[in-house]
Amino acid sequence: MVMLMGTNKKDPVKDLLATNLKKYRYALGLSQEKFAEKLGMGHSMLAAIETMDKFPSSKSLYRISQALNIEVYELFIPEETGYIKELSEIGSLRDQIKQDLEEVIDTRFNDFILK
């Protein structure tokens, strides 16, 4: 029996990309819509990548990695190797940065108003 490519056969590269992309996106607290907007990509294209229906161009892979603040190769590292960034650390770092920025903005706004 001859199987055609893409029929009933899971593509491990697309699967790994989709899994890691979702994990990193979730860690940053971004919806597909917001992340696609950040990338300048259509939401349907990002959804197709995350459901393994499409594979992004090298240019898109680069833009995705830059938006996630990781290297392109990190999108293809299996989680069980231990090399994937600790997602809870990324999430807590994001929360700390947000809190710090809010404090700085409030302080500078108050200094501006009081002067």
BAFI-3210 file (N, C-alpha, C; in Angstrom, 3 decimals, decimal comma, padded with zeros to 6 digits):
// residues 115
n [1|2|3|4|5|6|7|8|9|10|11|12|13|14|15|16|17|18|19|20|21|22|23|24|25|26|27|28|29|30|31|32|33|34|35|36|37|38|39|40|41|42|43|44|45|46|47|48|49|50|51|52|53|54|55|56|57|58|59|60|61|62|63|64|65|66|67|68|69|70|71|72|73|74|75|76|77|78|79|80|81|82|83|84|85|86|87|88|89|90|91|92|93|94|95|96|97|98|99|100|101|102|103|104|105|106|107|108|109|110|111|112|113|114|115]
n.u [000,838|000,635|001,343|000,259|001,997|001,247|-001,202|-002,874|-000,499|001,550|003,428|006,442|008,082|006,438|004,638|006,237|007,010|004,457|003,630|005,668|005,489|002,885|003,235|005,207|003,842|001,560|002,893|003,693|001,311|-000,321|-002,961|-003,948|-004,840|-003,757|-001,032|-000,641|-001,216|000,894|002,955|002,371|000,956|-001,641|-004,388|-005,508|-003,408|-001,529|-003,053|-003,235|-000,576|-000,271|-002,028|-000,853|-001,395|-000,116|003,236|005,524|007,312|010,882|011,421|009,117|009,412|011,654|010,633|008,683|010,300|011,743|009,681|008,960|011,191|013,286|015,638|015,518|015,997|015,127|012,452|012,235|013,106|012,673|010,625|011,265|014,028|015,026|016,067|014,357|013,143|012,284|008,982|007,286|008,984|009,359|006,758|006,446|008,487|007,526|005,273|006,523|007,988|005,887|004,668|006,787|007,039|004,552|004,798|006,926|005,800|003,588|004,972|006,487|004,425|003,100|005,190|005,345|002,814|002,862|004,827]
n.v [-001,175|002,156|005,190|008,477|011,542|013,341|012,210|010,692|010,563|011,702|014,629|015,002|017,279|019,499|019,071|019,403|022,091|023,336|022,620|023,785|026,477|027,156|026,793|028,730|031,037|031,000|031,268|033,881|035,057|035,629|035,755|033,906|035,745|038,236|037,632|037,011|039,494|040,980|039,802|040,588|038,940|036,984|035,881|033,423|032,129|031,788|030,140|027,930|027,095|026,361|024,252|022,446|022,443|024,051|025,076|027,461|030,004|030,559|033,191|033,886|032,116|033,244|035,792|034,944|033,749|035,990|037,588|036,014|036,161|034,296|031,941|030,701|027,921|027,022|026,633|024,118|022,245|019,380|019,125|017,255|017,110|018,950|021,359|023,355|026,581|027,363|027,559|028,525|030,234|032,167|033,177|034,248|036,105|037,819|038,810|040,150|042,121|043,568|044,542|046,101|048,007|049,262|050,492|052,282|053,890|054,976|056,402|058,255|059,624|060,726|062,387|064,176|065,410|066,595|068,533]
n.w [000,000|-000,904|000,619|000,449|000,839|003,763|004,274|006,810|008,212|010,657|010,780|012,201|012,466|011,893|013,966|016,276|015,951|016,072|018,678|020,328|019,544|020,400|023,192|023,852|023,027|024,689|027,139|026,997|027,230|025,051|022,716|019,764|017,883|018,775|018,708|016,005|014,923|016,003|014,597|012,054|010,479|009,053|011,035|010,350|009,054|011,130|012,787|011,107|011,095|013,758|013,870|012,320|009,604|007,812|006,937|008,017|006,122|005,871|006,480|007,928|010,078|011,281|012,020|013,849|015,843|016,709|017,749|019,875|021,356|021,179|019,768|016,385|016,180|018,657|018,452|017,541|019,340|021,186|024,079|026,061|026,032|027,701|026,979|026,259|027,052|030,388|030,864|032,872|034,125|032,163|032,038|034,672|034,643|032,657|034,011|036,152|034,783|033,660|036,013|037,049|034,994|035,159|037,662|037,174|035,175|036,573|038,590|037,085|035,827|038,021|038,992|036,864|036,953|039,471|039,231]
ca.u [000,000|001,397|000,716|000,594|002,488|000,233|-002,429|-002,788|000,869|001,872|004,724|007,038|008,638|005,294|004,091|007,142|006,859|003,139|003,639|006,523|004,929|001,770|003,765|005,828|002,802|000,793|003,749|003,683|-000,055|-000,862|-003,915|-003,530|-005,141|-002,785|000,293|-000,646|-001,147|002,270|003,806|001,965|000,532|-003,062|-004,745|-005,749|-002,111|-000,979|-003,863|-002,852|000,730|-000,477|-002,776|000,004|-001,894|000,852|004,568|005,904|008,537|012,022|011,233|008,099|010,019|012,521|009,766|008,071|011,310|012,042|008,540|008,965|012,479|014,053|016,299|014,681|016,167|014,410|011,109|012,302|013,726|011,657|010,577|011,899|015,483|015,390|016,647|013,334|013,126|011,288|007,857|006,777|009,936|009,033|005,504|006,640|009,310|006,601|004,457|007,392|008,276|004,649|004,511|007,833|006,697|003,415|005,311|007,706|004,867|002,854|005,894|006,809|003,195|002,899|006,225|004,975|001,635|003,198|005,788]
ca.v [000,000|003,392|006,313|009,790|012,413|014,176|011,486|009,830|010,474|012,891|015,211|015,326|018,634|020,403|018,837|020,028|023,535|023,738|022,463|024,796|027,796|027,369|026,920|030,042|032,070|030,969|031,790|035,333|035,525|036,180|034,973|033,771|036,995|039,255|037,242|037,172|040,942|041,362|039,287|041,099|037,724|036,733|034,935|032,095|031,516|031,345|028,990|026,796|026,622|025,708|022,994|021,653|022,443|024,780|025,269|028,834|030,271|030,859|034,578|033,844|031,468|034,239|036,786|034,274|033,610|037,321|038,014|035,201|036,419|033,054|031,630|029,859|026,499|026,686|026,208|022,727|021,415|018,645|019,515|016,258|017,238|019,852|022,589|024,386|027,520|027,089|028,426|029,221|031,321|033,204|033,793|035,073|037,227|038,729|039,461|041,069|043,259|044,354|045,240|047,127|049,083|050,002|051,338|053,358|054,793|055,699|057,329|059,352|060,385|061,528|063,434|065,150|066,130|067,381|069,613]
ca.w [000,000|-001,022|001,327|-000,059|001,893|004,371|004,583|007,978|008,706|011,422|010,463|013,502|012,469|012,052|015,298|017,231|015,785|016,581|020,136|020,949|019,255|021,334|024,559|024,005|022,887|025,942|028,208|026,865|027,459|023,810|021,936|018,362|017,195|019,171|018,240|014,549|014,693|016,329|013,526|010,750|009,785|009,218|012,089|009,769|008,777|012,411|013,204|010,251|011,565|015,052|013,677|011,435|008,232|006,985|007,507|007,669|005,360|006,745|006,936|008,977|011,254|011,911|012,674|015,000|016,897|017,232|018,555|021,099|021,989|021,193|018,494|015,518|016,489|019,883|018,065|017,100|020,374|021,961|025,490|026,919|026,042|028,781|026,464|026,051|028,167|031,422|030,512|034,048|034,362|031,183|032,461|035,866|034,212|031,978|035,035|036,894|033,903|033,586|037,291|037,115|034,062|035,714|038,737|036,562|034,492|037,609|039,241|036,168|035,614|039,244|038,999|035,843|037,430|040,663|038,911]
c.u [000,885|000,637|001,179|001,038|001,354|-001,050|-002,175|-001,369|001,214|003,282|005,375|007,615|007,521|004,698|004,933|007,035|005,545|003,110|004,448|006,000|003,791|002,274|004,382|004,792|001,967|001,596|003,804|002,290|-000,712|-001,847|-003,354|-003,724|-004,090|-001,390|000,394|-000,521|000,278|003,231|003,527|001,523|-000,975|-003,318|-004,928|-004,436|-001,484|-001,739|-003,486|-001,489|000,546|-001,293|-002,068|-000,517|-000,914|002,182|005,041|007,181|009,670|011,921|010,209|008,628|010,898|011,687|009,117|009,078|011,648|010,927|008,466|010,249|013,284|014,767|015,395|014,792|015,404|012,965|011,062|012,982|012,629|011,751|011,333|013,419|015,951|015,970|015,626|013,298|012,006|010,136|007,286|007,683|009,656|007,766|005,688|007,522|008,442|005,778|005,270|007,706|007,057|004,461|005,532|007,512|005,533|003,872|006,086|006,777|004,082|003,728|006,185|005,590|002,952|003,926|005,863|003,813|001,985|004,157|005,112]
c.v [001,242|004,493|007,616|010,661|013,270|013,446|010,506|009,650|011,790|013,353|015,665|016,742|019,661|020,287|019,533|021,548|024,008|023,684|023,557|026,208|028,107|027,586|028,292|031,160|032,151|031,577|033,318|035,931|036,115|035,221|034,816|035,086|038,061|038,915|037,396|038,654|041,443|040,946|039,933|039,970|037,573|035,687|033,532|031,381|030,993|030,121|027,752|026,229|025,834|024,420|022,077|021,541|023,124|024,856|026,651|028,906|030,557|032,276|034,631|033,179|032,457|035,284|036,202|034,192|034,962|037,820|037,250|035,385|035,132|032,917|030,686|028,391|026,076|026,271|024,725|021,799|020,702|018,995|018,540|016,329|018,140|021,172|023,703|025,296|027,181|028,072|029,155|030,399|032,480|033,938|034,689|036,275|038,272|039,505|040,484|042,309|044,160|045,174|046,374|048,302|049,922|050,943|052,520|054,368|055,610|056,750|058,515|060,221|061,290|062,652|064,536|066,019|067,067|068,533|070,799]
c.w [000,000|-000,299|000,707|001,110|002,426|004,695|005,717|008,513|009,380|011,059|011,766|013,575|012,659|013,447|016,362|017,170|016,394|018,106|020,806|020,727|020,218|022,760|024,790|023,932|024,161|027,085|028,175|027,056|026,226|023,152|020,520|017,627|017,488|018,648|016,721|014,186|014,928|015,216|012,176|009,850|009,990|010,297|011,533|009,447|010,069|012,923|012,392|010,653|012,861|014,957|012,682|010,008|007,278|007,717|007,082|006,836|006,349|007,292|008,071|010,242|012,017|012,661|013,926|016,141|017,518|018,149|019,878|021,905|022,201|019,857|017,700|015,928|017,742|019,607|017,713|018,105|021,155|023,451|026,381|026,923|027,172|028,304|026,255|027,275|029,128|031,253|031,718|034,391|033,416|031,612|033,669|035,548|033,515|032,990|035,829|036,070|033,807|034,859|037,416|036,201|034,575|036,818|038,180|035,900|035,511|038,273|038,343|035,907|036,830|039,335|038,023|036,347|038,581|040,377|038,307]
res [m|v|m|l|m|g|t|n|k|k|d|p|v|k|d|l|l|a|t|n|l|k|k|y|r|y|a|l|g|l|s|q|e|k|f|a|e|k|l|g|m|g|h|s|m|l|a|a|i|e|t|m|d|k|f|p|s|s|k|s|l|y|r|i|s|q|a|l|n|i|e|v|y|e|l|f|i|p|e|e|t|g|y|i|k|e|l|s|e|i|g|s|l|r|d|q|i|k|q|d|l|e|e|v|i|d|t|r|f|n|d|f|i|l|k]
***
